[in-house]
């Protein structure tokens, strides 16, 4: 009789994200949607290469400044949220390791992989918001000239 061998590949193991991670990813999606809405709102008034039409419009400059400040707050909020989520997850992870008394390297590597995936996602969203903020800042500078 042939025996079936089962191979276990930890690299392809699917780990269910925690509730906190799901909420944080939802927050990142909301941040992207809010950023796109803000970008569309400023482009609706003046298209990307037609900024000169709003050169003497103080309300448009006010809109740009408020968008600039709001995007800075979103970036800060994303980093703070990631920091809080990571620190609480690391605390829970360490408590689990202490209760287990024996921990293999694979468990630690899986946790590090989860942290790095969340950080990479957060950094991608922050990069997107930062680029939009930079665009808004450039528009403000062009209107000042």
C-alpha positions in Angstrom: 0.0 0.0 0.0 1.4 3.4 -1.0 1.5 6.0 1.7 0.6 9.6 0.8 3.2 12.2 1.8 2.0 15.6 2.7 4.4 18.5 2.4 3.9 21.5 4.5 5.1 24.8 3.0 5.1 27.7 5.5 5.7 30.3 2.7 2.3 29.5 1.1 0.4 29.2 4.3 -2.6 31.5 4.5 -3.0 33.2 7.8 -6.3 34.9 8.6 -5.9 38.6 9.4 -7.0 39.7 12.8 -10.1 41.9 13.3 -7.8 44.9 14.0 -5.9 44.3 10.8 -9.2 44.1 8.8 -10.4 47.3 10.4 -7.1 49.0 9.6 -7.2 47.9 6.0 -10.7 49.3 5.7 -9.3 52.5 7.2 -6.6 52.6 4.5 -9.3 52.1 1.8 -11.3 54.9 3.3 -8.2 57.1 3.3 -7.6 56.4 -0.4 -11.3 57.2 -1.3 -11.2 60.4 0.7 -7.9 61.4 -1.1 -9.4 60.7 -4.5 -12.5 62.7 -3.6 -10.4 65.7 -2.5 -8.3 65.4 -5.7 -11.4 65.3 -7.9 -12.8 68.3 -6.0 -9.7 70.5 -6.7 -9.5 69.2 -10.3 -13.1 69.9 -10.9 -12.5 73.6 -10.3 -9.3 73.8 -12.3 -8.1 70.9 -14.4 -4.5 69.7 -13.9 -3.0 71.8 -16.7 -5.4 74.7 -16.6 -4.5 76.3 -13.3 -4.1 79.8 -14.7 -7.9 80.1 -14.9 -8.0 80.2 -11.1 -5.0 82.5 -10.6 -7.0 85.3 -8.9 -9.6 83.2 -7.1 -9.0 83.4 -3.3 -11.7 80.7 -2.6 -9.7 78.2 -4.8 -6.5 79.0 -2.9 -8.4 78.5 0.4 -9.6 75.1 -0.9 -6.1 74.1 -1.8 -4.7 75.1 1.6 -7.4 73.3 3.5 -6.9 70.2 1.3 -3.2 70.4 1.9 -3.7 70.5 5.7 -6.3 67.7 5.6 -4.0 65.4 3.7 -1.2 66.0 6.2 -3.6 64.9 9.0 -4.6 61.8 7.1 -0.9 60.8 6.6 -0.3 61.3 10.4 -3.4 59.4 11.3 -2.3 56.4 9.1 1.1 56.2 10.8 -0.4 56.5 14.2 -3.0 53.8 13.5 -0.3 51.5 12.2 1.8 52.1 15.2 -1.1 51.4 17.6 -2.1 48.3 15.7 1.5 47.0 15.6 2.2 47.6 19.2 -1.0 45.9 20.4 -0.4 43.0 18.1 3.2 42.7 19.2 2.1 42.8 22.8 -0.5 40.0 22.3 2.0 38.0 20.3 4.6 38.2 23.1 2.0 37.3 25.7 1.1 34.2 23.6 4.8 33.3 23.3 5.2 33.6 27.1 2.2 31.4 27.8 3.4 28.8 25.3 6.8 28.4 26.9 8.2 27.0 23.6 8.3 28.9 20.4 9.7 27.9 17.1 11.3 30.3 14.7 8.5 29.8 12.2 5.9 31.4 14.5 8.2 34.5 14.9 8.8 34.7 11.2 5.1 34.5 10.4 4.4 37.4 12.8 7.2 39.5 11.3 5.8 38.8 7.8 2.4 40.0 8.9 3.9 43.2 10.4 5.9 43.9 7.2 2.9 43.4 5.0 0.8 45.8 7.0 3.6 48.4 7.0 4.1 48.0 3.2 0.4 48.6 2.7 0.3 51.6 5.0 3.4 53.1 3.2 1.8 52.7 -0.2 -1.3 54.6 1.0 0.8 57.2 2.6 2.9 57.6 -0.6 -0.3 58.1 -2.6 -1.6 60.7 -0.2 1.8 62.4 0.0 1.9 62.6 -3.8 -1.5 64.2 -3.9 -0.5 66.6 -1.1 2.6 67.5 -3.1 0.5 68.2 -6.1 -1.8 70.4 -4.1 1.2 72.2 -2.6 2.6 72.8 -6.1 -0.7 74.3 -7.2 -0.6 76.6 -4.2 2.9 77.8 -5.1 1.9 78.3 -8.8 -1.1 80.4 -7.7 1.1 82.6 -5.5 3.4 83.6 -8.4 
